[in-house]
Amino acid sequence: MIKCNFEGIKIITLPLMPGLSAREKQQLAEKTAIAFALDKSDVLRAYDAADEEFALFCQQIRCEDATQPRRERPLAVLLGKPYNTGNPFINMALAAKLAKAGFDVITGEQLNVPPTFTLPDLYNTLTWAFSRQMLKNAVFMNGLRDVYPVVVGNFG
């Protein structure tokens, strides 16, 4: 959208996201180093530092054990991209509406999925990181009592 509306502007798009494979991280570091005229090793150190900070942040917000056998209210887990699940304007205050309807509400990022939990091989071809995480959360929740995934998207 920006490129179509602003002539002469150089757009740099890099997939800066946590959890990339070593090969993807190397490719990203190389592209970033070239785009910003930086040393590749500096880019890798910065990426690793950001990845560590993000992991610490995720540990701090993971507050819900969905496997808890007894809960007073059902749990709704908002699955989607953080800019959809975390913005009450974009999601039309969905969390508040679910809470008013009697649910405890968290986002997928707050779901305490064990690090050892993996998706079945059937889903190995899914390449998008957010889609993979949403599916991992949904598969983890499958069969849990009173835990309901709510997919928040913005495409119809």
C-alpha positions as CSV (number, residue, x, y, z in Angstrom):
1,M,0.0,0.0,0.0
2,I,2.8,2.4,0.8
3,K,4.7,1.7,-2.4
4,C,1.5,2.4,-4.5
5,N,0.8,5.7,-2.7
6,F,4.3,7.2,-2.4
7,E,6.4,7.6,-5.5
8,G,10.2,7.3,-5.3
9,I,10.2,5.7,-1.8
10,K,12.4,2.6,-1.3
11,I,10.5,-0.1,0.6
12,I,12.6,-2.7,2.6
13,T,10.6,-5.7,3.6
14,L,12.4,-8.3,5.9
15,P,10.7,-11.1,7.8
16,L,11.8,-10.1,11.2
17,M,10.2,-12.8,13.4
18,P,11.3,-15.0,16.2
19,G,12.0,-18.7,15.8
20,L,13.4,-18.8,12.3
21,S,15.5,-21.8,11.4
22,A,19.3,-21.3,11.3
23,R,19.3,-21.2,7.5
24,E,16.4,-18.6,7.4
25,K,18.2,-16.5,10.1
26,Q,21.5,-16.5,8.0
27,Q,19.5,-15.4,4.9
28,L,17.7,-12.7,6.9
29,A,21.0,-11.5,8.3
30,E,22.6,-11.3,4.9
31,K,19.7,-9.4,3.4
32,T,19.5,-7.0,6.4
33,A,23.3,-6.4,6.3
34,I,23.1,-5.5,2.6
35,A,20.0,-3.3,3.0
36,F,21.5,-1.3,5.8
37,A,25.2,-1.5,5.0
38,L,25.9,-3.4,8.2
39,D,28.2,-6.2,9.2
40,K,26.4,-9.6,9.0
41,S,27.8,-10.7,12.4
42,D,26.4,-7.5,14.0
43,V,23.0,-8.3,12.5
44,L,23.1,-11.9,13.8
45,R,24.0,-10.7,17.3
46,A,21.2,-8.1,17.2
47,Y,18.8,-10.8,16.0
48,D,19.8,-13.2,18.8
49,A,19.5,-10.5,21.4
50,A,16.0,-9.6,20.1
51,D,15.0,-13.3,20.0
52,E,16.1,-13.7,23.7
53,E,14.1,-10.6,24.8
54,F,11.1,-11.9,22.9
55,A,11.4,-15.3,24.6
56,L,11.6,-13.6,28.0
57,F,8.5,-11.6,27.2
58,C,6.6,-14.7,26.2
59,Q,7.6,-16.4,29.4
60,Q,6.2,-13.4,31.4
61,I,2.8,-13.4,29.7
62,R,2.2,-17.1,29.6
63,C,-0.2,-17.3,32.5
64,E,-2.8,-19.8,31.7
65,D,-2.6,-23.6,32.1
66,A,-5.4,-24.7,29.8
67,T,-5.0,-28.3,31.0
68,Q,-6.3,-27.3,34.4
69,P,-9.0,-29.9,35.1
70,R,-11.4,-27.6,36.9
71,R,-12.2,-24.0,36.1
72,E,-15.0,-21.8,37.2
73,R,-15.6,-20.3,33.8
74,P,-14.9,-21.6,30.3
75,L,-11.7,-20.3,28.7
76,A,-11.8,-18.6,25.3
77,V,-8.4,-18.4,23.6
78,L,-8.1,-15.8,20.9
79,L,-6.0,-17.1,18.0
80,G,-4.7,-14.9,15.3
81,K,-2.1,-12.3,14.5
82,P,-1.3,-10.1,17.5
83,Y,-2.5,-7.0,15.7
84,N,-5.9,-8.6,15.4
85,T,-6.2,-10.3,18.8
86,G,-4.6,-7.6,20.9
87,N,-6.3,-4.5,19.4
88,P,-9.9,-4.0,20.8
89,F,-10.7,-1.5,18.0
90,I,-9.7,-4.0,15.2
91,N,-11.4,-7.0,16.9
92,M,-14.4,-4.9,18.0
93,A,-13.8,-5.5,21.7
94,L,-14.2,-9.3,21.2
95,A,-12.4,-10.1,24.5
96,A,-14.7,-7.9,26.5
97,K,-17.8,-9.3,24.8
98,L,-16.6,-12.9,25.5
99,A,-15.9,-12.0,29.2
100,K,-19.4,-10.5,29.5
101,A,-20.8,-13.7,28.1
102,G,-19.1,-15.7,30.9
103,F,-15.7,-16.6,29.5
104,D,-12.2,-16.1,30.8
105,V,-10.2,-14.8,27.8
106,I,-6.6,-15.0,26.9
107,T,-4.6,-14.7,23.6
108,G,-2.8,-17.6,22.0
109,E,0.5,-16.0,23.1
110,Q,-0.6,-16.4,26.8
111,L,-1.5,-20.1,26.4
112,N,1.1,-22.2,28.2
113,V,1.9,-24.8,25.4
114,P,4.8,-27.0,26.5
115,P,7.9,-26.3,24.3
116,T,8.1,-30.0,23.5
117,F,4.6,-30.0,21.9
118,T,4.9,-30.3,18.2
119,L,2.5,-30.3,15.3
120,P,1.8,-33.6,13.5
121,D,3.9,-34.2,10.4
122,L,0.7,-33.7,8.3
123,Y,1.3,-29.9,8.8
124,N,4.9,-29.7,7.9
125,T,4.1,-27.9,4.6
126,L,2.6,-24.9,6.4
127,T,5.1,-22.1,5.9
128,W,3.6,-19.0,7.6
129,A,4.8,-18.7,11.2
130,F,1.7,-17.2,12.6
131,S,-0.5,-19.8,10.9
132,R,1.7,-22.5,12.2
133,Q,1.5,-21.2,15.8
134,M,-2.2,-20.7,15.6
135,L,-2.6,-24.3,14.4
136,K,-0.2,-25.6,17.1
137,N,-2.3,-23.9,19.8
138,A,-5.5,-25.2,18.3
139,V,-4.2,-28.8,18.1
140,F,-2.9,-28.5,21.7
141,M,-6.4,-27.3,22.9
142,N,-8.2,-30.1,21.0
143,G,-10.0,-32.2,23.6
144,L,-9.4,-29.9,26.6
145,R,-12.5,-29.4,28.7
146,D,-14.1,-26.0,28.6
147,V,-11.3,-24.5,26.4
148,Y,-12.5,-22.9,23.2
149,P,-10.3,-21.5,20.4
150,V,-11.7,-18.3,18.8
151,V,-10.0,-17.5,15.5
152,V,-9.7,-13.7,14.9
153,G,-9.0,-12.7,11.3
154,N,-9.8,-9.9,9.0
155,F,-10.6,-11.6,5.7
156,G,-14.3,-12.3,5.6
